[in-house]
Amino acid sequence: MALSLGEGGGGGSRLRRQLESGGFAAGEYVKQLSQQSDGDRDLQEHRQRIQALSEETAQSLKRNVYQNYRQFIETAREISYLESEMYQLSHILTEQKGIMEAVTQALLLQADRDDPALGARRAAAADPFLPLSAKDAAASEEGRQRTLTTLLEKVEGCRDLLPESPGKYLVYNGDLVEYDADHMAQIQRVHAFLMNDCLLVATALPNRRGAYRYDALYPLDGLAVVNVKDNPPMKDMFKLLMFPESRIFQAENAKIKKEWLEVLEETKRNRALSEKRRLEQEAVPRVAPTPPESTNPFDEDEDEEEEDEPSAEEEVVDLSLEWIQELPEDLDVCIAQRDFEGAVDLLDKLNEYLADKPASQPVKELRARVDERVRQLTDVLVFELSPDRSLRGGPRATRRAVSQLIRLGQSTKACELFLKNRAAAVHTAIRQLRIEGATLLYIHKLCHVFFTSLLETAREFETDFAGNNGCYSAFVVWARSSMRMFVDAFSKQVFDSKESLSTAAECVKVAKEHCKQLSEIGLDLTFIIHALLVKDIKGALQSYKDIIIEATKHRNSEEMWRKMNLMTPEALGKLREEMRSCGVSNFDQYTGDDCWVNLSYTVVAFTKQTMAFLEEALKLYFPELHMVLLESLVEIILVAVQHVDYSLRCEQDPEKKAFIRQNASFLYETVLPVVEKRFEEGVGKPAKQLQDLRNASRLMRINPESTTSVV
């Protein structure tokens, strides 16, 4: 070889370096290679080395892509975990800050009690505008409410949504710019009003300075504030989390952003403390005033009756427990972290605690706050089961959401969503099947995908809804609907494409065998597939019957009533095997010397075609098709026997007449009994119509003088 590329890894390395060089020119390289090579063999070997190098490079790229993809998935998972941990850390730090401030406030109050003069000096130094009397405090409260009323008059559409209440006042307000949470694109300018119990967001009206339109109102109980790290040019931003949505706002500068974060946290903390004090005050039992003694003797009986009736205020529900106070926020955290089991466990714990407690006003208010979280949790679980989510993972992937919905008392909704999810999964799996190759191969794939999915769904349904017997009827309805979808795809490929009867019979047989697998779980859908396929199978039988009749009539029109000469012993042996497979065991008595057969070609072809039709039709048979199959057989047989009967009456040549009688004897004494016997074996009961055909000496009476055929 003139151009040596080296052997083994050294040659491959040099070739790789040559191809990877910056000044590599393919045209020059090929030209030089052609000039220096000894012949075709050198070029072929060089081509093989380049091909091997290409395959090695492709494999290396695949490995790198797969490795990078795995690293990307792991990185995304770690980012998700880190985001969750950061949110928890922010929540813990906020709680710690609140505890420290509460402890500091308690220590200051204790010091004020020990030294009132020191407390007064500290208060005066901290706030020179501190009101000095109850009158001044009332005036200050009235001023804050008046300010709130004045500002809210500038916001259109919030009067009915934000009714005036004695304790509501404005804490802070200012202009902000809202950004899209996904693309960080500016959306609109807004003005935010922070009250002591809620946050009002209003959009600026373009043509009216200082006027706004109502946009949203968020209670502080369900609001979380998250600081957004500056990432120029995006800076001075913070995020508000209101499950299940979030909004990002940008302040005018870092100072205003800091003020918003501090005042939001402070207001939320004050709101929580005031709510806790209110619940503690309501939890203190109230002593009923002692009624004056009555001199009415009839009051004694009334007092005795009143003593028998339990008082609603005898038992006071203690809602000051720490886990009850933190329950709404804990539910928000569980929902945000997708800890559905933890959220439902908290709800079960609360329901168990309040099971035997009276429904007092504090309990109703707590229930209302918790019910809002229950609705949010239900919405998230419903979204988890929606068909819009990924359908990968099979039916087990839905178990988590289904089980939690059942624990929430939403069994009916869980059943409906589970079945909708599985219907979408089955539909997607059927649509993804490629229609390629033979029809029977596609039907095997279709049946495997559909019935495997149906079986897995049934087992998962039985596991998830074991204690809900009322849901099983919904599953049966769903299974029937899914079977209809399967039959539509099946019929479109098998019957609409005009496949042969043998192919259709094999496809139906495959579908029936797969359908029987469902009996493992006690589900029999065979009658459904029969009912859905009966129309298409009837059409296929009648279509194939018409084809046989037309072919028989065409052969009858060219009938010369001559013996068959098969020319070779091999052809005669093959015909014997074919007739034996059709059930004609005495065919040897109709064979003559050498390779002659004492039967007409028309009669032999009719026998083979009729028996093939019967065999394929029996594969498709079920009771609803009994009369269709029987009538088709009778029509096919009548065409042949009418032709033989007519030819026997019209033929004048004695030799041909004897030959026709021999063919008629073969039809009546051999073919018809075989058809009758095979039909009875396949169906399980005899057919009277076929018996009448066999027992009749003449199937049609024709005027002997007539020379026209009725066929």
N, C-alpha and C positions, 0 to 999 in steps of 0.2 A: 504494500500500500504506500502510495507516494505521500499522502497526507496522513501522518500518524497523530492520532488523538490520545495516545497512551492507553494503558489498560487499567481497569479497576477504578478505584476512587480518584487516583491522580488525574486521569484523563477527564473524568467528569468535573473535577474542580477547575481544571484549566478551561474547559469549555464553558463552565458557568461564569468564570471571571471574564472570559472574552465576551459573552453575551451581555453581561452586566456593565461592561465598560461604557463610559459616557459617549465616546466617539464611535460606537458600533453602528455600521451601516449594513443592513441586511442584503441589499443588492450586491455590494462589493464583496461581501462575505461569500455569497452563493457563487458569484463569478469566479472568485479565487479558488473555491472548493472544486468547482467543475474543471478548472484548468489543471489542478494538481492531482486529481484523482485518477487512478488507473482504469477505472471502468465503473460499470453499474453496481458491482458488488460493494465497492468502497462507498458510493453514495447511499446505498441501502443501509449499510452499517452505521454510517454517520446519521442518517435519518432516524434509525432506531435509538441511537444515543440521545439525540435531541428530544425524541418522543418520551424516552424514559425520564429525562430531566424535566420535561414539561409536567409529566404525571407526578413526579416527586415534588415539584413546586406547587402543584394544585393541592396535593395532600397536605403539604406544610401550611398552605393558606387556610385550608379547612380546619386544621388543628388550631391555628391561631385564632380564627374566627370563633370557633367553639369555646376556646379558652377565654377569649375576651367577652363572649356572651355570658359565660358562667360568672366571670368576675363582675360584669355589669349587674347581673341579677343579685349577686351577693352584696354588691355595693348599694343597690337600691334598697335591699332588705335592711342593711345596716343603717342607711339614712332614715328609713321609716322608724326603726327602733330608736335611733338617736333623737328624732323629732319627738317621739312619744316621751322619752326620758327627759328631754328639755322642757316639755310642757309640764310634766310632773314636777320637775325641779322648780320651775317658775311658780307653780301653784304652792309648793311647800315653802318657798322663800316668802311668798306673799303672806301665807299663814303665819310664818315665824315673825315677820315684820309686824303683823297685827297683834300677835301675842306680846311682843316686846313693848309696843306702844301702849297696850292695855295695862301691862305690868307697871310701866312708867307712870301712867295716869293714876293707877291705884296707889302707888307710892306717894305721888304728889297730893292726892286727896287725903291720905293718912297723915302726911306732914301738915296739911292745912288744918286738919282736925286738932292735931297736937299744938299748933301755933297759929291761931286765926290771924294775927297781925301779919305774920310772914306770908300767909296765903293771900291776903289782900294786896300786899305790896307786889307779890309775884304776878297776880292777875292784872294789876294796874300797869305793871311794866310790860307784860306780854301784849296787852291790848288796851291802848289808851282810849278806845271808843267803846269799852265794855259798858253796857247799860247799868246804871246804878240803882234802878228801882224796877218793880214789876210793871209800872206804867211805861217806862222806857223800853222794857223787853217787848211788851205788847206792840208798842209803836214800831219797833224794829221788825217784828214778825209781819205786821201789817204792811210795812214798806216792802219787804221781800215779796209778799204775795202780789202787791200792786205792781211791782216790777215785772213779775212773771206774767200777770194779766196783760200788761202793756206790750211785752214782747210777743206773746202768743197772738195778740190781735194782728200782728204782721204776718202770721202764718195761715194760709188758706187751708181749710179742710180739716182742722184739728180740734175744733170746738167740741164736736160730738165724741171724738175719740179720747179727749183729755178733759174730762169734767173737773170743775173746780172743787177742791176739797180743802178743809181747814189746815191739814198738815202738809200740803204740797207747796214747795217753793223752789225758786231757781237757784242753783248752786254755781253754774259756770256756763258760758256759751262763747262761741267764736266761729270764724270761717275756717273751712277745711276743703281740701281737694281730694276727691275720691278717685282711686286707681283700680284697674282691673286686676283681680288676684292672680290670674293665669299669665297674662301677657304684659302686665305692668304698664298698660296704656291708660292715659288720663280719660276719665269718663265724664265727670261733671264737677262743678263747684257746689258745695253744700254748706249749710249753717247748722251747727249742732247745739241743742239746748239740753244741758244736764240738769235734771231735777233731782230731788232727794230720793226718788224711788224709780226713776226711769230716764231713758235717753231718747230725745226726739231729734230726728234727722229731717231737715227740710232742704229742698232745692231752691236755688235763687231764680226768681222770675227775670227773664232777659230784659224786659222793657220797663220794669218798675224797680227803682233803686230802694233797697231796704225792705223789699217785700219778698216773701217766700211761699212755697207750696209744700204741703205735707208730703213726706216720702215714707217714713217708717217710724215705729215706736217700739223700743225694746225695754222690757223690765230689767232692772239691775240684777234680779235674782238669777236670770239665765244668761248673763252677759259676762264674757271673759275678755280681758285686755292683754295683748301680747305686744311687746316691743319688737319692732322690725329693725334689724341691724342695717346701718347705713352702707349702701353700695352705690357710690356715685355713678350716674347723676341722681339715683334714687336715694333720697335721704330725708330725715325728719319725718319718718312714717311710723305708724302703729296700726295694729290689726285688732278688729273687734270680732270675736267668735260668738255667734248666735246659732246654735245647732238647728238645722244642718247647714247653715250658710256662714260665710265669713266676708268681711269687707275691710278694705285697706284705705286709710286716710293719710293725707300728708298735711302737716302743720306748716305755718309760715316760716318758722325757724326752730332751732333746737330748744330754745327757751320755752316757747309755747308748747312744743311737743312734750317737754318735761312736765309742764304745768298740767297738761291734759292727763298724762299717765298718773301723776300723783293725785290729782283731784278725783279721777275716776276710782282709783283704789280706795282713797279715803272715804268717798261717798258710799261705795259698796260696803265697806267695813262698818260705817255708821248705820247703814240700812240693816245689816245683819245683826248688829248689837241691839238696835231698837226693836227688831222683830223678836230677838231672844228675850228681851225684857218684857215685851208684851205677852209672850207666851208664858213666862214665869208668873207674871201678875195674874193672868187668867187661870193658871193652874192652882193658885192659892184658894183653898175652900172658903166660900163666903158663909158667914154665920147668919142664919135667918133670924129676923127680929122676933122677939117673944110676943105673941098676941096677948091682948088683955083678957083677963079672966071674964068669962061670960056667965051670966046668971040664968041663961036660957037652958032649961033641963033637956030640951030636944037636941042641943048641940053635942051632947055626949055620944049619941048614936052616930052623928056625922063624923065626929072625931075618930070613933072606932073604925068607920069605913075608910077614912083617909089613911089610918095607920096601916090598913091592909094593902093599900096601893103603894107600890115602890115609887120613890121620888127620883126624878131624873138627875137631881144634883147630889144624890147620895154618894156616887162614885165619881171621882175626878180623875181624868186621864192625864198622866204625867208625860208631857211632850218635851220636857227640858233635858232629856237624855242626850248625850253628845252625839250618838250615832243617828238619832232622829233629826237633830238640828242640821247635821251635815249630809243627810240623806239626799236632798235634791242635787247638791253639788257633786256628791259621789256618783249619783246616777249620770250626771253630765259627763264626768270623767270616764266612766265605764263605756258610755255610748261613743264618746270621742275616740277611745282606745279600742273600740270594737270588742270589748269584753262583755259580750251579751250574757254569758252565763252568770258573771258577777252581778250584772244589773238585775237579772231575774231573781237571783238569790237575795239581793237586798229587798226587792219587792215582796218576796215570799216571807222574809223576816218581818217586814212591816205589817203585812196582812195577818200573820200569826199573832203579832203583838196586839193588834187592834181588833182581833176576832170577837172577843167577848167584852169590848169596851163600848160605852154608849157613844152615839154620834153627836157629840157636842160641837159647838161652833168652831173651836180650834181644830178639832179633828177634821171637820168638813173642809176647812181652809188648807190643812195639810194634804188632805186627799186631792183637792183641786190642783195643788202644785205638783203632786206626784203623778196625777193623771196626765198632766201635760208631758211629763217625761215618758210615761208609758206610750202616749201617742207617738212621740219622737222615736222611741225604741221600736215600736211596731212599724213605723214608716221605713226605718233602716232595714228591718228584717224582711219586709215586703220587697224592698229594692234588691236585697240579696237574692231573692227567689225570682225576680223578674227575668223574662227571657232576654232582655237587653244585656244582662250580665254574661260573662263567659260561660259557655255550656260544657266546658271541659271538666273532667273529673268524674263523670258519670253521676248516677243518682245519689251516691254517698256524699257528694260535695254539698248537697242541700240539707243533709241531716241536721247540721248545727242550727241553721235558721228555723227549720221545721220544728225541731224539738223545743226551742225557746218560744215559738209562737203557740205551741200546744200548752206549754206551762203558763203562758199569759191568758189562757182560756180562749184562744183563737183557733180552735181545731178546724172549723169549717174553712176559714180563710187559708190556713196552712195547707189543707188538702187541695183546695182550688189552685193555689199558687204552685204547689208541688207538681200537680198534674199538668198545668200549663207549661211549666218549665220543662218537664219531660217530653211533652208533645212537641215543643220547639226543638228540643235536642234530637228527637227521632226524625222530625221533618228535615232538619239540617243534615243529619247523617245520610238520609236517603238522597237528598239533593247533591251531596258531595260524591256519590257513587258515579264512576265514569261508565258510560254506555259504550263499551268497546268489546270486540271479539264476538264469540257466539252468544246467542240469546240465553242458552241454558247456563253458561258461565255467569252472566250478569244476574240471572235469577238466583243462582246459588249465593252470590254475594249479597243480593237484596234480602233474601230470607235470613241469612246469617246475621246481618246488621239489625234488621227489624225485630226478629224474634228474640235475639240476645238482649237487645235493649228492653223489650217488653218483659222478659223474664227478670232482668235485673231490677227494673222499675217495680214489678210486682213484689219481689223479695224485700226491697227497700221500703215499699209501702206497708208491707206486713210488719216490718220492724218498727217503723215510725208510728204507725197508727194501730198498734196492737190493742190498745184499750179503748178505741173509738170505732165500735162496730157500725155506727151510722155512716161512716165514710166509705164503706166498701161498695155501696151501690154507686157512688160517684166514680170509683175506680172501674167498675164494670162498664159504665157509660163511656168513660174515657177510653177503655180498651176497645170498645166497639168503634168509636170514632177513629182511633189510631188504625184499626184494621181496615176501615174504609179508605184511609189515606194510603195504606200499603196496597190494597187491591187496585186503586187507581193507577199507581205506578206499575204494578204487575200487569194489568190489562193493557195499558198503553204500550208496553214492550212486547207482550206475547200475542194479544189478539188484534190490536189495532195495526200491527205491522204485518198481518196476514201470514204468520208462521204456519208451517205444516201442522197437521193434526198430531203427528207423532211428537213433534217438539212441544206443542201445547200440552199434550198429555204428560210428558216428562216434567215440564215446569210445574203443572198442577200437583203432580205427585210429590215433588220436592217441597212445595208449599205446605201440603198436608202433613208430611213427615215432620217439618219444623214446627207446625202448629201443635202436634201431639206432645212436644216437649213441655208445653205449658201445663200438662196434666200433672207434672211433678209437684206443682204448688196448688193443685186442686182447681185449676182454671181450664175449662174446655171451651174453646172458641171455634171448634170445627164447624158447628152449625152456622156461625156467622160468616165464615169464609165461603161456605156452600151457598148461602143466601146471596152473597155479594157477587159470586162468580157465575151463578146459574144462567143469567142472561147472556153473558159472553160465551159460555160453553154451548148453550143452545144454538147460538148463531154460528159457532165453529162447526158443530155437527151438521147443521142444515147446509152450510156452505160446502163441506166436504162431501155430503150426500149428493148434492147437485153436480159436483165434479164427477163423481163415480157414475151417476146416471148418464151424463153427457158422454163420457168416455165409452160406456157400454153401448149406447145408441149408435155412436160413431162406428164401433167395431161391428155391430149388428148390420149396419148398412153395407158393409164391405164383406159380409160373411159369404164364403164359397162352400162351406161344409166339406172341408178336406181334412185328412189326418195330418198330424204334426210330424215333421221329419227334423229331428234335432241334430242330425249330421254326425255328431261325435258322442262317444260313450260318456265323456266328461259332462257334456251339456245335459244328457239324460240323467246322470247321477245327481247333478245339481237340482234338476226339476223334482226328482224324487225327494230330496232333502227339503225343498221348499214346500211340497205338498204334505210331507210328514209334519213339518212345523205348523202347517195350517190345521192339522188334526185329521187329515185323510190318510188312514193307515193302510187301506186296500188299494193303493194307487197302482201296484204292480199288475193287477189283473187288467188294467187298461193299457198296458204297454205291449207292443208287438215285437216282431223280429228286428234285429239290428237296432236302429235308433228311432223307430217309429212309435208314436203314441196314438192310440185309437180314440182320440178325443179332438174336438175342434179347438183351435187357438183361442177363439172367442170365449168358450166355456172355461178353459184353463185360466185365462187372464181374469175373467170375472170371479172365479173362485179365489184366486190369490188376493185380488183387490178387496173383495167383500170380507174375507177373514182378517185382512190387515185392518180394515175399518173397524171391525168388531173388537179386535184386540185393543186398539187405541181408545175406542169409545169406552170400553170397560175400565180403563185406567182413569177416565174422567167421571165414571158413574157415581151418582148418589141418588137417593130415592126421588128427588124432584125431577130428575132427567129420565125416569123410567119410560114414560109414554113417548117422549121425543126420540129416544134411542130405538124403541120397538117400532114405531111408525117409520123411521128412516130405514131400518132393515127391511121391513115389508115392502116399501117402495122400491128399494134397490133390487130385491129378489123378484118382484113382479115384472120388472123390465126384462130380466133374462128369461123367465119361464113363459111369459107372453110371446116373446120372440121365438122360442123353441116350439111352442104350441102352434103358432101361426105358420112357421116353416114346415112343420109336419103335415099340416093340412094342405099346404099349397104345392109341396114337392111331388112331382110325378115320377121321377127316376127311382126305381125300386132300391138300387144300391145306396143312393144318397138318403132315401127315406129310412133305411135300416140304420145308417150311420147317425141320422138325427135322433132315432129312437134310443140308440146307445147313449148319446149325449143327454137326452131327457132323463134316462134312467140314472145316469151319474148325478144329475142335479137333484132329482127327487129322492133317490135312495142313499146317496152318499153326502152331498153338500148340505142339503137342508137338515138332516139329522145332526151333522157336525155343528152347524150354526145353532140349532136348538140346544144341543148339549152344552156348548161353550157359553151360551147366553145364560142358561140355568146355573152353571157353575159360577159365573161372575156375579150374577144378580142374587141368586139364592132362592129363586122360585121360577117355575116354568111359565112359558108365554103361550097363551091359548091361540093367539094369532099365528104363531109359527107352526103350531100343531095342525091348525086348519090347512095351512099351505102344504104341509107334508102329506096329510091324509087325503087331500083332494087329488083325484085322478086327472082332472082338468081344472086349471085355474080360471080359464075363460072359455066360454062357449061362443064360437064364431061361426057365422054362416059358412058352410063348406063351399058354397059357390063364390064367396067373396074372395077377391084377389088383392085387396088393399090391406096394408098393415095397420094395426092399431097402435103400434109403438112409435 
